[in-house]
Amino acid sequence: MTIHTTHPFADPDWARGAVRRFRGRLAHGVTLWASGTGRDRAGLTVSSLMVAGGEPGRVLALLDPLSDLAGQLQQTGTAAVTLLRHDEHYLAQVFAGLAPAPGGRFTQTGFADTDWGPVLAGERTWAGLRLETAVEVGWSTLATCVLEHLELADETDPLIHLRGRYPRLA
């Protein structure tokens, strides 16, 4: 049960900048970026990214420069990126800092350690990345990463972000 008709922590539409409002109108798949090991793990929900083909492939993402992930990524130089599924919208909110996480973010579900960072346990679509550059762009950090490892699962119900909500693909 909730007493809110909207997200209680979200900025009202009028308080968001025009660029942020424009970006919110573009539907994106939602990923969980994670880096580090043990108590030094950091994670962040990211939907502002682009995958560039080539050899090697690259993943470009806009990260919150104040996030734990941005610092951990620059320290370790690696990240694991897991594609989230529609039924994991709560986990997306947790790693975005918009929902409570009793015991910590990484206690909300199972994770497996990899050479690039933690990934959600089970058969998943995920990528292992190595940081190439991190550049301040506006209020974000543009991380350009080399795609070093890729595992593909049969994903049929990805988590999509559009205007602060998670609609299901028809």
N, C-alpha and C positions, 0 to 999 in steps of 0.2 A: 504494500500500500504506500502511496506517496501523496504528499500534499501539494506538490509542484506540478504545474502543467508544462513547464520547460525545465531544462537542466539548471539546477540551483547555482552552479558555479560558472556558468557560461556568461560571457559578456553579452549585454543586449545588442541587437543588430545595429542600432544607431551608434554604439560605442566602438564598433569595429571599423578599421580602416577600409577604404574602398578596395585595395589590393587583396586584403584578407577576405572580404565579402565575395570578390570575383573568384578567388581560388576555391572558396567554399561551394561555389556553384558548379564546379567541375567534379564529376564522380571519380573517385580513386579507389583502388584496392588498398587495404590496410595491412601494413607489415609491422612486425615487432623486431626492432634492432636491439641486439644485446652484445655486450663485450665484457671481457674480464672473466675471472674465476673466483669461486668461493665467496668470501665476504666482499670482495672487490668487484662483484658483478654490477653492471649498470644496464638499464634497458629503457627504451623509449618507443612509443607508438609513432610510426611515420607513414604518412600517405602521400607526401609530396616528394615523389621520386621518379626517376626516369632510367630505363635500362637501354644502354647503347650497345648495339651489336658490334662485332669485330673480334679480332684475335689480339689480345684478350678482350673480352667484353668488359664493359664498365657500368657501374651503377652510380648515379648522381642523386643526392638527396639533400633536401633542406632540413637542417637540424636546429633545434633551439640551442643557441650557444651557451646558455646557462644550465643546460641539462647535465645530469651526471654522465649520460652517455657521451656527449660531445667531448668531455674531458677524458673519459676512459678510452674512447676511440683514439684520441690523439696520443694517449700514453701507451696503449698496447699496439696500436696500428692495425687492429683487426676487429671485425664484427661479424656476427652471424645474423642473417635476416630471414625470419620465418614469415611466410604468408599466413595471415589469420583467416579462420573460417567464420561463417556468419554466426554460429552459436558461441563465438568467443568475444562478442562485443563488450562484455563486462571486463574481460582481460585487457582489451584495448583501452577502456576507460581507466583502469588501474595504472597502466604504464604511461598514460597521458597525464597522470596526476589528477584525474577528475573523479576518481572513486576511491573509497578507503581500501587499504590492503593490510588487514590485521596480520601481524607477523612479518610483513615485508612483501614487496612485489613478487619476489621469486618463490614465495611459499604458496601462491594461489593455484598453482598447477605444477605438473612434473616437467623438469628440464633435463636435457642430456648435454654434457660438456663436449665441445669439439675443439679443434685447433684454432678456431676463429672466435669462439664464444659459445654461450649456452643457446640451445635451440629447444623448442617445445618437443616433448617426448612423443614417440610414436612415428608412424609413417607420415612424413610432412614434406611440403615443398619448402626448401630453404637454400640459401646461398651463403658461402663463406667468402668474405671480402677482405682485401688488404687496402688500407687507406693510402691513396696517392697524394691528394692535396686536400687542404681544408682552408677555405677562403671566406672571409666575412662578406656577406652579400645582404645589404639592407639590415634587417633585424635577425637574420639567420646566418648559419654557417653552411656553405655549400661544400659538402663532402663528396669528393670524386674518389671512387674506390674501384680497384681492379677485381674482377670476378675470378676467384681462384678455384672455387668448388661449387657444384650445383647438384642438388638432389630434387627430383621431380616426383610428386605423388599425383594421384588422380583427384584433382581438386574440382569439385562440382558446385560448391556453395561458398564462394569466397566472401569475406567481409568487405563491404563497400561503404565508403564514407561520402555523404552528400549533405551539405548544409547542416552539419552537426548531428546528423542521424545516420543510422545504418540500415538503409533499405535492402530488401532482398531482391536479387536479380530475378526477373520474370522468366 
